[in-house]
């Protein structure tokens, strides 16, 4: 069997899953393809099998972000398991090769991840948001290895908020040996960030590979954008205990900062005055909705469950805080079975 597995959770993947599978067919590294399908009705399991993949089928109620990825890890044959989402398309044929190179940067690397590139039809604000964030992780475009020194591993989890604790399993690879000690937690959201925290605290390093991108972006409607941000900041509150400041002066400062970034990005755009004004108006609305979702999500513990459900893009009504700073937080128990 190949030494690496590519694992994907799927439900009704549609044309974007087909593009992802076609991109995997072109990879320079031989790999096992393994999919966990949650009762798709669009022929996704059959499509995966046509591309030589193996399919684990589960009921939708059995799906969880952390639990399903643990299931894929247990069933994978590879010593390393690369994760994608069904709509994250490797940008070129060397994606997997370059992602795996992250493990050669240092002997203690347990997890590796790469950036997202916006789709060709992505809106201006989505494109600039993605490019700015991933550029901030490596301004010079070189690989980055991050770890916690022993004296840092017991520090409050909120200090890992941002770049240092960031990790995404929409474009990632995990060493089986590291996962056996530090598996995904059974959480409803932000399972990838929690995994990174646990890995760093367990003594593993994480590597960012800017040259291993996937094409992955979403253009949401106005209400979808607010709901997505509600889910994201509820996750930040559950994982880190972070509450977004809600003072009007702070919100205005952030909005001005985002508009300044947008104007700077426009310097390289060839557009007329009216087109530029219309785009800036759209960018303003985008960030107002993001701030609204952030403020509401980071106060999700104070909202009734029906309100949380109504504000959630995932239709999730729960609020389940994690005590990652409590006893046993840094080193969860390993899974009972693995291959």
DOFI-369223 format. One record per residue: residue number from 1; residue in one letter; x, y, z of N, C-alpha, C in turn. Coordinates in steps of 0.2 Angstrom, whole numbers, plus 5000, padded with zeros to 4 digits. Each point is the difference from the previous one (the first is absolute). Layout:
<sites>
  seq  type  n_east  n_north  n_up  ca_east  ca_north  ca_up  c_east  c_north  c_up
  NUM     A       X        Y     Z        X         Y      Z       X        Y     Z
...
</sites>
This chain:
<sites>
  seq  type  n_east  n_north  n_up  ca_east  ca_north  ca_up  c_east  c_north  c_up
    1     X    5004     4994  5000     4996      5006   5000    5004     5006  5000
    2     X    4998     5006  4997     5004      5006   5000    5001     5002  5008
    3     X    5005     5004  5001     5002      5002   5006    4996     5006  5003
    4     X    4996     5003  4995     4995      5006   5002    4993     4999  4997
    5     X    4995     5002  5004     4993      4999   4999    4998     5008  4999
    6     X    4995     5001  4995     4997      5006   5000    4993     4998  5002
    7     X    4997     5004  5005     4994      4999   5003    4995     5006  5000
    8     X    4994     4998  4998     4995      5006   4999    4993     4998  5003
    9     X    4998     5004  5004     4993      4999   5002    4995     5003  4995
   10     X    4995     4996  4998     4996      5003   4994    4992     4999  5002
   11     X    4997     5005  4997     4992      4999   5000    4998     5004  4994
   12     X    4997     4997  4995     4998      5003   4994    5005     5005  4997
   13     X    5006     4997  4998     5005      5004   4998    4999     5004  4994
   14     X    4996     4997  4995     4999      5003   4994    5006     5002  4995
   15     X    4999     5005  4996     5006      5001   4995    5006     5002  5003
   16     X    5000     5003  5006     5006      5002   5004    5004     4994  5002
   17     X    4997     4995  5002     5003      4994   5002    5003     4997  4994
   18     X    4997     5000  4994     5002      4997   4994    5007     5003  4998
   19     X    5000     5007  5001     5006      5004   4999    5006     4998  5004
   20     X    4998     4999  5007     5005      4998   5005    5003     4993  4998
   21     X    4996     4995  4998     5002      4993   4999    5004     5000  4993
   22     X    4998     5004  4995     5004      5001   4994    5007     5003  5002
   23     X    5001     5005  5004     5006      5002   5002    5004     4995  5004
   24     X    4997     4996  5004     5004      4995   5004    5003     4994  4995
   25     X    4996     4999  4994     5002      4995   4995    5007     5003  4997
   26     X    5001     5006  5000     5006      5003   4997    5006     5000  5005
   27     X    5000     4999  5006     5005      5001   5005    5006     4995  4998
   28     X    5006     5003  5002     5006      4997   4998    5002     4994  5006
   29     X    4996     5000  5005     5001      4995   5006    4995     4995  5000
   30     X    5001     4994  4999     4995      4995   5001    4997     5000  5007
   31     X    4994     4999  5000     4996      5000   5006    4994     4996  5000
   32     X    4998     4998  5006     4993      4997   5001    4995     5006  5001
   33     X    4994     4999  4997     4995      5005   5000    4994     4997  5004
   34     X    4999     5003  5006     4995      4998   5005    4995     5005  5001
   35     X    4993     4999  4999     4995      5004   5001    4995     4998  5006
   36     X    4998     5004  5004     4994      4998   5005    4994     5004  4997
   37     X    4995     4997  4998     4994      5003   4997    4994     4999  5004
   38     X    4997     5006  5001     4994      5001   5005    4994     4999  4996
   39     X    4998     4995  4997     4994      4999   4996    4999     5004  4995
   40     X    5005     5001  4995     4999      5005   4995    4994     4997  4995
   41     X    4997     5005  4997     4994      4998   4995    5002     5001  4993
   42     X    5006     5003  4999     5002      5002   4993    5005     4996  4997
   43     X    5001     4994  5002     5004      4995   4997    5008     5001  5002
   44     X    5001     5004  5005     5007      5001   5002    5004     4994  5002
   45     X    4997     4995  5003     5004      4994   5002    5002     4996  4993
   46     X    4995     5000  4996     5002      4996   4993    5005     5004  4997
   47     X    5000     5007  5000     5005      5004   4997    5007     4998  5003
   48     X    5000     5000  5006     5007      4999   5004    5002     4993  4998
   49     X    4996     4995  4999     5002      4993   4998    5003     5000  4993
   50     X    4997     5004  4996     5002      5001   4993    5007     5002  4999
   51     X    5002     5004  5005     5007      5003   5001    5004     4996  5004
   52     X    4998     4993  5001     5004      4996   5004    5000     5000  5007
   53     X    4996     5004  5003     5000      5001   5007    4995     4995  5004
   54     X    5002     5000  5007     4996      4996   5004    4995     5004  5004
   55     X    4994     4998  5001     4995      5004   5004    4997     4997  5006
   56     X    5000     5003  5005     4997      4999   5007    4994     5003  5000
   57     X    4994     4997  5001     4994      5003   5000    4997     5000  5007
   58     X    4997     5006  5002     4997      5001   5006    4994     5004  5000
   59     X    4996     5000  5005     4994      5004   5000    5001     5007  5001
   60     X    4997     5005  4998     5001      5007   5002    5001     5001  5007
   61     X    4995     4997  5004     5001      5001   5007    5006     4998  5004
   62     X    5004     4995  4996     5006      4998   5003    5006     5005  4998
   63     X    4999     5005  4996     5005      5004   4998    5002     5005  5006
   64     X    5006     5001  5001     5003      5006   5004    5006     5002  4997
   65     X    5002     5006  5000     5006      5002   4997    5007     4996  5003
   66     X    5000     5000  5007     5006      4996   5003    4999     4993  4999
   67     X    4994     4997  5002     4999      4993   5000    5001     4997  4993
   68     X    4997     5003  4995     5001      4997   4993    5007     5000  4998
   69     X    5004     5005  5001     5007      5000   4998    5004     4995  5004
   70     X    4998     4998  5007     5003      4995   5003    4998     4993  4997
   71     X    4994     4999  4998     4998      4994   4996    5004     4999  4994
   72     X    5001     5006  4996     5004      4999   4994    5008     4999  5002
   73     X    5002     5003  5005     5007      4998   5002    5001     4993  5002
   74     X    4995     4997  5003     5000      4993   5002    5000     4995  4994
   75     X    4996     5002  4995     4999      4996   4994    5006     5001  4995
   76     X    5003     5005  5001     5006      5002   4995    5005     4995  5000
   77     X    5003     4998  4994     5006      4996   5000    5007     5004  5001
   78     X    5000     5006  4998     5006      5004   5000    5003     5002  5007
   79     X    5006     5000  5000     5004      5003   5006    4999     5007  5001
   80     X    4998     5003  4994     4998      5008   5001    4993     5000  4996
   81     X    4996     5004  5003     4993      5001   4997    4999     5007  4998
   82     X    4999     5002  4994     4998      5007   4997    4993     5001  5000
   83     X    4998     5005  5003     4992      5002   5000    4999     5005  4995
   84     X    4994     4999  4997     4997      5006   4996    4993     5000  5002
   85     X    4996     5005  4998     4993      5000   5000    4998     4999  4993
   86     X    4993     4998  4999     4998      4998   4993    5001     5006  4995
   87     X    5000     5006  5002     5001      5006   4996    5006     5003  5000
   88     X    5005     4997  5002     5007      5002   5000    5004     4997  4995
   89     X    5002     5003  4995     5003      4997   4994    5007     5001  5000
   90     X    5005     4995  5000     5007      5001   4999    5001     5005  4994
   91     X    5005     5005  5001     5001      5005   4995    5004     4997  4994
   92     X    5004     4995  5002     5004      4997   4994    5002     4993  5002
   93     X    5004     4997  4996     5001      4993   5000    5005     4999  5006
   94     X    5004     5005  5002     5005      4999   5006    4997     5002  5006
   95     X    4994     5001  5001     4997      5001   5007    5002     4996  5005
   96     X    4999     4993  4999     5001      4995   5005    5008     5000  5002
   97     X    5003     5000  4994     5008      4999   5001    5002     5006  5004
   98     X    4998     5006  4999     5002      5006   5004    4998     5000  5007
   99     X    4994     4997  5001     4997      5000   5007    5004     4995  5004
  100     X    5002     4994  4997     5004      4995   5004    5007     5003  5001
  101     X    5002     5004  4996     5007      5003   5002    5000     5004  5006
  102     X    4995     5002  5003     5000      5003   5006    5002     4996  5006
  103     X    4999     4993  4999     5003      4996   5006    5007     4999  5000
  104     X    5004     5002  4994     5007      5000   5000    5003     5006  5002
  105     X    4996     5005  5002     5003      5006   5003    5003     5000  5007
  106     X    4997     4995  5004     5003      4999   5007    4997     4993  5002
  107     X    5004     4997  5004     4998      4993   5003    4994     5000  5004
  108     X    4997     5006  5003     4995      5000   5004    4993     5002  4997
  109     X    5000     5001  4993     4994      5002   4997    4995     4995  5000
  110     X    4994     5002  5003     4994      4995   5001    4995     5001  4995
  111     X    4999     5007  4998     4995      5002   4996    5002     5005  4995
  112     X    4998     5000  4994     5002      5004   4994    4994     5003  4997
  113     X    5000     5006  4998     4994      5003   4996    5002     5005  4995
  114     X    4996     5001  4995     5001      5005   4995    4995     5005  4999
  115     X    5000     5005  4996     4996      5006   4999    4994     4998  4996
  116     X    4995     5005  5000     4994      5000   4995    5002     5005  4995
  117     X    4998     4998  4993     5000      5005   4995    4992     5002  4998
  118     X    4999     5006  4999     4993      5001   4998    4998     4997  4993
  119     X    4994     4999  4999     4997      4997   4994    5001     5006  4995
  120     X    5000     4998  4994     5001      5005   4994    4994     5005  5000
  121     X    4994     4998  5003     4994      5005   5000    4999     5003  5007
  122     X    5005     4999  5004     4999      5003   5007    4999     5007  5000
  123     X    4996     5003  5004     4999      5007   5001    5007     5004  5002
  124     X    5000     5006  5000     5006      5004   5002    5001     4999  5007
  125     X    4995     5001  5004     5001      4999   5007    5002     4993  5003
  126     X    4998     4995  4997     5002      4993   5001    5007     4999  4998
  127     X    5002     5002  4994     5006      4999   4998    5005     5004  5004
  128     X    4999     5006  5002     5005      5004   5004    5000     4997  5007
  129     X    4995     4998  5003     5000      4998   5006    5005     4993  5001
  130     X    4999     4996  4995     5004      4994   5000    5007     5001  4999
  131     X    5001     5004  4995     5007      5002   4998    5004     5003  5006
  132     X    4997     5005  5003     5003      5003   5005    5001     4996  5006
  133     X    4995     4995  5002     5001      4996   5006    5006     4995  4999
  134     X    5000     4997  4994     5005      4995   4999    5007     5003  4999
  135     X    5000     5006  4997     5007      5003   4999    5002     5002  5007
  136     X    4996     5002  5005     5002      5002   5006    5004     4994  5004
  137     X    4998     4994  4998     5003      4994   5003    5007     4999  4998
  138     X    5002     5002  4994     5007      5000   4998    5001     5005  4995
  139     X    5002     5006  5002     5000      5006   4996    5006     4999  4994
  140     X    5005     4996  5001     5005      4999   4995    4998     4994  4996
  141     X    4995     4996  5001     4998      4995   4996    5004     4993  5002
  142     X    5004     5000  5005     5004      4994   5002    4996     4996  5005
  143     X    5001     4993  5000     4997      4996   5005    5002     5003  5007
  144     X    4995     4999  5005     5000      5002   5007    4999     4994  5004
  145     X    5004     4999  5005     4999      4995   5005    4999     5003  5007
  146     X    4995     4998  5003     4999      5003   5007    4999     4995  5005
  147     X    5002     5001  5006     5000      4996   5005    4999     5004  5007
  148     X    4998     4996  5005     5001      5003   5007    5005     4997  5004
  149     X    5004     5005  5003     5005      4997   5004    4997     4997  5007
  150     X    5004     4996  5003     4997      4997   5006    4997     5004  5005
  151     X    5003     5006  5001     4997      5005   5005    4994     5003  4998
  152     X    4999     5000  4993     4994      5003   4997    4993     4996  5000
  153     X    5001     4994  5001     4995      4995   4999    4994     5000  5005
  154     X    5001     5003  5005     4995      5001   5005    4997     5007  5001
  155     X    5002     5004  4995     4997      5007   5000    4993     5000  4998
  156     X    4996     5005  5002     4993      5000   4998    4999     4999  4992
  157     X    4995     4997  4998     4998      4998   4993    4999     5006  4996
  158     X    4997     5006  5004     4999      5006   4996    5006     5003  4997
  159     X    5006     4998  5003     5006      5003   4997    5002     4997  4993
  160     X    4996     4994  4998     5001      4997   4994    4995     5002  4995
  161     X    4996     5005  5001     4995      5003   4996    5004     5004  4994
  162     X    4998     4998  4994     5003      5004   4994    5005     4995  4997
  163     X    5005     5003  4997     5005      4996   4996    5003     4994  5003
  164     X    5002     5001  5006     5004      4995   5003    4996     4993  5001
  165     X    4994     5001  5002     4996      4994   5001    4995     4998  4993
  166     X    5001     5004  4995     4996      4999   4994    5002     4993  4997
  167     X    4995     4997  4997     5001      4993   4996    4993     4999  4997
  168     X    5001     4998  4994     4993      4998   4996    5001     4993  4997
  169     X    4995     4996  5002     5000      4993   4997    4996     4999  4993
  170     X    4999     5006  4997     4997      5000   4993    5006     4999  4995
  171     X    5006     5001  5003     5007      4999   4996    5005     4999  5005
  172     X    5001     4993  5001     5004      4998   5006    5003     4993  4999
  173     X    5005     4999  5004     5002      4993   5000    5003     4999  5007
  174     X    4998     4994  5003     5001      4998   5007    5004     4993  5000
  175     X    5005     5000  5004     5004      4994   5002    4996     4996  5004
  176     X    5000     4993  4998     4996      4996   5004    5002     4999  5007
  177     X    5007     5000  5001     5003      4999   5006    4998     5006  5005
  178     X    5000     5006  4997     4998      5005   5004    4992     5000  5002
  179     X    4996     4998  4995     4993      4999   5002    4998     4995  5005
  180     X    5004     4994  5000     4999      4995   5005    5001     5003  5007
  181     X    5004     5004  5001     5001      5003   5006    4995     5006  5001
  182     X    4998     5004  4995     4996      5006   5000    4995     5000  4995
  183     X    4995     4996  5001     4994      5000   4995    4996     5006  4999
  184     X    4996     5001  4995     4995      5005   5000    4995     4999  5006
  185     X    4998     5006  5003     4995      4999   5005    4993     5000  4997
  186     X    4995     4997  5004     4993      5000   4997    4997     5006  5002
  187     X    5001     5005  4995     4997      5007   5001    4996     5002  4994
  188     X    4995     5004  5001     4996      5002   4994    5003     5005  4995
  189     X    5005     5004  5002     5003      5005   4996    5007     5001  5002
  190     X    5004     5002  4995     5007      5002   5002    5004     4994  5002
  191     X    4998     4994  4997     5004      4994   5002    5008     5001  4998
  192     X    5001     5004  4995     5007      5000   4997    5004     5005  5005
  193     X    4997     5005  5002     5004      5004   5005    5001     4997  5007
  194     X    4995     4996  5002     5001      4997   5006    5006     4994  4999
  195     X    5000     4997  4995     5005      4995   4998    5007     5003  5000
  196     X    5000     5006  4997     5007      5004   5000    5002     5002  5007
  197     X    4995     5002  5004     5002      5002   5007    5003     4993  5004
  198     X    4996     4995  4999     5002      4994   5004    5007     4997  4997
  199     X    5001     5001  4994     5006      4997   4997    5006     5005  5002
  200     X    4999     5006  5000     5006      5005   5002    5001     4999  5008
  201     X    4995     4999  5004     5001      4999   5007    5003     4993  5001
  202     X    4999     4995  4996     5003      4993   5001    5007     5000  4997
  203     X    5003     5006  4998     5007      5000   4998    5001     4999  4992
  204     X    4994     5000  4996     5001      4999   4993    5001     5007  4997
  205     X    5003     5001  4994     5000      5006   4996    4995     5000  4995
  206     X    4998     5006  4997     4995      5000   4995    5004     5004  4994
  207     X    4999     4998  4994     5004      5003   4994    4995     5003  4996
  208     X    5001     5006  4997     4996      5003   4995    5004     5000  4994
  209     X    4997     4998  4994     5003      4999   4994    4996     5005  4995
  210     X    5003     5006  4999     4996      5004   4995    5000     4998  4993
  211     X    5004     4995  4998     5000      4998   4993    4996     4994  4999
  212     X    4995     4998  5005     4996      4994   4999    4993     5003  5001
  213     X    4997     5004  4995     4994      5003   5001    4994     4995  4997
  214     X    4994     5002  5003     4994      4997   4997    4996     5006  4997
  215     X    4995     4999  4996     4996      5005   4997    4993     4999  5005
  216     X    4999     5004  5004     4994      5000   5005    4998     5006  5002
  217     X    4994     5002  4998     4997      5007   5003    4993     4999  4999
  218     X    4996     5005  5004     4993      5000   5000    4998     5007  4999
  219     X    4995     5001  4996     4997      5007   4999    4993     4999  5003
  220     X    4999     5002  5006     4994      5000   5004    4995     5005  4998
  221     X    4994     4999  5001     4995      5006   5000    5001     5004  5007
  222     X    4997     5005  5000     5000      5005   5006    4999     4996  5007
  223     X    4994     4996  5000     4998      4997   5006    5005     4994  5001
  224     X    5002     4996  4995     5004      4995   5001    5007     5002  5003
  225     X    5002     5006  4997     5007      5003   5003    4999     5001  5008
  226     X    4994     5003  5002     4999      5001   5007    5000     4994  5004
  227     X    4997     4995  4997     4999      4993   5004    5006     4997  5000
  228     X    5004     5000  4994     5007      4997   5000    5004     5003  5006
  229     X    5000     5006  5000     5004      5003   5005    4998     4999  5007
  230     X    4993     4999  5001     4998      4998   5007    5002     4994  5002
  231     X    5000     4995  4995     5003      4993   5002    5008     5001  5001
  232     X    5003     5004  4996     5008      5000   5001    5001     5003  5007
  233     X    4997     5005  5002     5002      5004   5006    4997     4996  5006
  234     X    4994     4996  4999     4998      4996   5006    5005     4995  5001
  235     X    5003     4997  4994     5006      4995   5001    5005     5003  5004
  236     X    5002     5007  4998     5006      5003   5004    4998     5001  5007
  237     X    4994     5001  5002     4998      5000   5007    5000     4994  5003
  238     X    4998     4994  4997     5000      4994   5003    5007     4997  5001
  239     X    5005     5002  4995     5006      4997   5000    5005     5004  5005
  240     X    5000     5007  4998     5005      5004   5003    4997     5005  5006
  241     X    4993     5000  5001     4997      5004   5004    5000     5008  4998
  242     X    5001     5001  4993     5001      5006   4998    4993     5004  4998
  243     X    5000     5006  5003     4994      5004   4998    5002     5006  4996
  244     X    4997     5001  4994     5002      5006   4996    4997     5006  5003
  245     X    5005     5005  5001     4998      5007   5003    4994     5002  4996
  246     X    4995     5003  5004     4994      5003   4997    4999     5007  5001
  247     X    5005     5004  5002     5000      5007   5001    4999     5003  4993
  248     X    4996     5005  4999     4999      5003   4994    5006     5003  4997
  249     X    5004     5003  5004     5007      5003   4998    5004     4994  4997
  250     X    5000     4995  5003     5005      4994   4998    4997     4997  4993
  251     X    4993     5000  5000     4998      4997   4994    5001     5005  4994
  252     X    4999     5006  5001     5002      5005   4995    5007     5000  4998
  253     X    5004     4999  5005     5007      5000   4998    5002     4994  4996
  254     X    4997     4994  5001     5001      4994   4996    4997     5001  4993
  255     X    4994     5003  4999     4997      5001   4994    5005     5005  4996
  256     X    5002     5005  5003     5005      5005   4996    5006     4996  4998
  257     X    5003     4996  5004     5006      4996   4998    4998     4996  4994
  258     X    4995     4997  5000     4998      4995   4994    4999     5004  4994
  259     X    4997     5006  5000     4999      5004   4994    5007     5003  4998
  260     X    5004     5001  5004     5007      5003   4998    5003     4994  4997
  261     X    5000     4994  5002     5003      4994   4997    4997     4999  4993
  262     X    4993     5001  4999     4997      5000   4994    5002     5005  4995
  263     X    5001     5006  5002     5002      5005   4996    5007     4999  4997
  264     X    5005     4997  5005     5006      4999   4998    5000     4994  4994
  265     X    4996     4995  5001     5000      4995   4995    4997     5003  4994
  266     X    4996     5005  5000     4998      5003   4994    5005     5003  4996
  267     X    5006     5002  5003     5005      5003   4996    5002     4996  4994
  268     X    5000     4994  5000     5002      4995   4994    4994     4998  4996
  269     X    4994     5003  5002     4994      4998   4996    4999     5005  4994
  270     X    4998     4997  4994     4998      5005   4995    4992     5000  5000
  271     X    4998     5006  5003     4992      5000   5000    4999     5008  5000
  272     X    4994     5001  4998     4997      5007   4999    4998     5002  5007
  273     X    4999     5007  5001     4998      5003   5006    4994     4997  5003
  274     X    4994     5000  4996     4994      4997   5002    5001     4993  5002
  275     X    5004     4996  4996     5001      4993   5002    5003     4999  5007
  276     X    5005     5004  5001     5004      5000   5006    4996     5002  5006
  277     X    4995     5005  4999     4996      5002   5005    4995     4995  5002
  278     X    4997     4996  4995     4996      4995   5001    5003     4994  5004
  279     X    5006     4998  4998     5004      4995   5003    5001     5002  5008
  280     X    5002     5006  5001     5002      5002   5007    4993     5000  5004
  281     X    4995     5001  4997     4993      5000   5004    4999     4993  5002
  282     X    5001     4995  4995     4999      4993   5001    5005     4997  5005
  283     X    5006     5003  5000     5005      4998   5005    4998     5002  5007
  284     X    4997     5006  5000     4998      5003   5007    4995     4996  5003
  285     X    4995     4998  4995     4994      4996   5003    5003     4993  5002
  286     X    5005     4997  4996     5003      4994   5002    5003     5000  5007
  287     X    5004     5005  5002     5003      5001   5006    4995     5002  5006
  288     X    4995     5003  4998     4995      5002   5005    4997     4993  5002
  289     X    4998     4996  4996     4997      4994   5001    5005     4995  5004
  290     X    5006     5000  4998     5005      4996   5004    5001     5002  5007
  291     X    5000     5007  5001     5000      5002   5007    4994     4999  5004
  292     X    4994     5000  4997     4994      4999   5003    5000     4992  5002
  293     X    5002     4996  4995     5000      4993   5002    5005     4998  5005
  294     X    5006     5004  5000     5005      4999   5005    4998     5002  5007
  295     X    4996     5005  5001     4998      5003   5006    4995     4995  5003
  296     X    4995     4998  4996     4995      4995   5002    5003     4993  5002
  297     X    5004     4998  4995     5003      4993   5001    5004     5000  5007
  298     X    5004     5005  5001     5004      5000   5006    4996     5001  5007
  299     X    4993     5001  4999     4996      5000   5006    4994     4995  4999
  300     X    5002     4995  4997     4995      4994   4998    4998     4997  5007
  301     X    5004     5000  5005     4998      4997   5006    4995     5004  5004
  302     X    4998     5006  4998     4995      5004   5003    4994     5000  4996
  303     X    5000     4996  4994     4994      5000   4996    4996     4994  5001
  304     X    4993     5000  5000     4996      4994   5000    5002     4995  4994
  305     X    4999     4994  5001     5001      4995   4995    4997     5001  4994
  306     X    4993     5002  5000     4997      5001   4993    5003     5006  4996
  307     X    5003     5005  5004     5003      5006   4997    5006     4997  4997
  308     X    5004     4996  5003     5007      4998   4998    4998     4996  4993
  309     X    4995     4996  5000     4999      4996   4994    4998     5004  4995
  310     X    4996     5005  5001     4998      5005   4994    5006     5004  4998
  311     X    5005     5001  5004     5006      5004   4997    5005     4996  4997
  312     X    5000     4993  5001     5005      4996   4998    4999     4997  4993
  313     X    5005     5001  4996     5000      4997   4993    5000     4993  5000
  314     X    5003     4996  5005     4999      4993   5001    4994     4998  5004
  315     X    4996     5005  5002     4993      4998   5003    5002     4997  5007
  316     X    5005     5002  5003     5002      4997   5006    4998     5004  5006
  317     X    4996     4997  5005     4997      5004   5005    5004     5000  5007
  318     X    5005     4995  5000     5004      4999   5006    5005     5005  5001
  319     X    5003     5000  5007     5006      5004   5001    5003     4996  5005
  320     X    5006     4997  4998     5004      4995   5004    5007     5003  5001
  321     X    5002     5003  5005     5006      5003   5002    5005     4994  5001
  322     X    5006     5001  4998     5006      4995   5001    5004     5003  5006
  323     X    5002     4996  5005     5005      5003   5005    5007     4997  4998
  324     X    5003     5003  4995     5006      4998   4998    5006     5001  5005
  325     X    4998     5005  5004     5005      5001   5006    4999     4996  5006
  326     X    4995     4996  5000     4999      4996   5006    5004     4994  5000
  327     X    4999     4996  5006     5004      4994   5000    4999     4995  4994
  328     X    5005     4998  4998     5000      4995   4994    4999     5003  4993
  329     X    4999     5007  5000     4999      5004   4994    5005     4999  4995
  330     X    5007     5001  5001     5005      4999   4995    5001     4993  4997
  331     X    4998     4995  5003     5002      4993   4998    4994     4996  5000
  332     X    4995     5000  4995     4995      4995   5000    5002     4993  4999
  333     X    4996     4995  5003     5002      4993   4999    5000     4998  4993
  334     X    5004     4996  4998     5001      4997   4993    4994     4996  4998
  335     X    4998     4999  4994     4995      4996   4998    5001     4993  5001
  336     X    4995     4996  5001     5001      4993   5002    5002     4995  4995
  337     X    4998     5002  4994     5002      4996   4994    5003     5004  4994
  338     X    5005     4997  4997     5002      5004   4994    5004     4994  4996
  339     X    5001     5002  4994     5003      4995   4995    5007     5003  4998
</sites>
